[in-house]
Amino acid sequence: MTVETELTATNASHIDRGRIKELTDRELQKLADRTPKSSERYQRAVKVMPGGVPSSFQENKPWPVYIDRGEGSRVWDVDGNEYADFHNGFGVCVIGHANPAVGAAVKARVDDGTHFAAPTDGSIVVAEELVKRFNLPQWRFTNSGTESTMDAVHLSRGATGRDMILKIEGSYHGHHDAVMVSVYPDLEDLGDRDDPRSVVYGEGYPKALTDLTRAVPFNDADALASVLDKIGDQVAGLIMEPAMMNINIIPPKEGYLERVRELCTQHGVKLIFDEVKTGATIGYGGATQRFGVQPDLITLAKAVCGGYPGGAIGMTDEIAELVSSGRVHQYGTFNGNPLVMAASEATLTEVLVGDAYTKLEDTNEKLKAACAEVVEKYGLPAYTEGMGAKGCVIFSAERINEYRDYLSKVDGELALLGWLYHMNHGIFMTPGVEEEWTLSVAHSDDDVERYLNAFETFARDVTGG
Ligand SMILES: Cc1ncc(COP(=O)(O)O)c(C=O)c1O
């Protein structure tokens, strides 16, 4: 997601700042020149939508690129520019745009009525599929990742009778109160590793939230142990991405998730894996299957619903009883909406099946390896990271293991210039420093080649190589 983290001159790498500035100005102008119709849309849109966009994550400089249509791995903007899409709707469209199987399922559903607020067969099939993939026995549906993580927080509180939530520093879990704390705090606001301060993210969220949600650093089980020793008996749940995917990609260190699981069990804390980004993208059973650690709750959205607005929460039988007995309220007029369920069913049972994940992984490995060669050839302060359909080039000379590293080591100016080069060379990429690419089943060697050409042109220009 695009956020205003100031990863700029403070993390300057050895790359010449003057050159970065000169190229950034040039490429920004080029992007403006290529997108005059987006500019027109923007002038119109700002009169009726704050920032000219439906969600602040879509804001951009010089203006958002307004999209006209998509097919397979490609999208076209309103100026007619064609892009290979590595943004993929913030990691949603792993099935590719206008996927025919998903389209057929949704069209069939349209003719049979699109909403009843009563259960349909689709919800049973999708829940059964999620049980198979994620190894949790009970599922409920939501309309977004935000709703999924909100419900998971409520369920952990209901299950424990405790109020406090732990999260990871620098993680984004949607925009409801309990998780809008320590999302992208400044380095000086973070506090000690084993006694971190909480900071609300933006206005409109009460300061009192910082008493209810505390943050711990990722990949540091000792810090978590120390915090739980102090306040573990007040903590209902720990919500975390098993691999962080909103500050580039940070995988868990060997043994970290296992230790987190043990510590949560020891302190009676419910472990919530937020798989909104990893579920259905990094493997058949998401991060839970990939890393082999079983949480008490799993939150899903994005890719599982094949381009439609939905989400899901998986839970143990014990937690499900809280819902079925009516002790914890899990509601929503559109939960399990038949259109969304039709899209999800087709996605999970027709498209992301067979060797789909092997192919995604192979393409990803190819792209990562080729980017690593470019990094090496031009001496860029960067490395590649990723798994399944997700990957990125991280503009730090050293590996980053947590948010504190991300804030202090990533060269934000270089990352932003890389984004501009992609946009101007036919690659639609997630804006901002902290995102990653998402591949789809429609991505081919041509798309990979195009990405590499853009990346190499950037590397050559910025290093003068
Ligand atoms: C890890 C994670 N959790 C939750 C959310 C919120 O999902 P949504 O935007 O569907 O509300 C996001 C959104 O990017 C996310 O990355």
The ligand as a Gaussian input file, in Angstrom:
#p B3LYP/6-31G(d) Opt

LIG

0 1
 C       -1.969000      -7.810000       5.243000
 C       -3.221000      -7.035000       5.001000
 N       -4.281000      -7.196000       5.820000
 C       -5.441000      -6.531000       5.632000
 C       -5.573000      -5.644000       4.589000
 C       -6.854000      -4.904000       4.381000
 O       -7.529000      -5.426000       3.300000
 P       -8.648000      -4.548000       2.537000
 O       -7.929000      -3.483000       1.802000
 O       -9.331000      -5.563000       1.657000
 O       -9.556000      -4.016000       3.582000
 C       -4.509000      -5.437000       3.700000
 C       -4.621000      -4.514000       2.565000
 O       -3.727000      -4.298000       1.808000
 C       -3.299000      -6.151000       3.914000
 O       -2.237000      -5.965000       3.113000

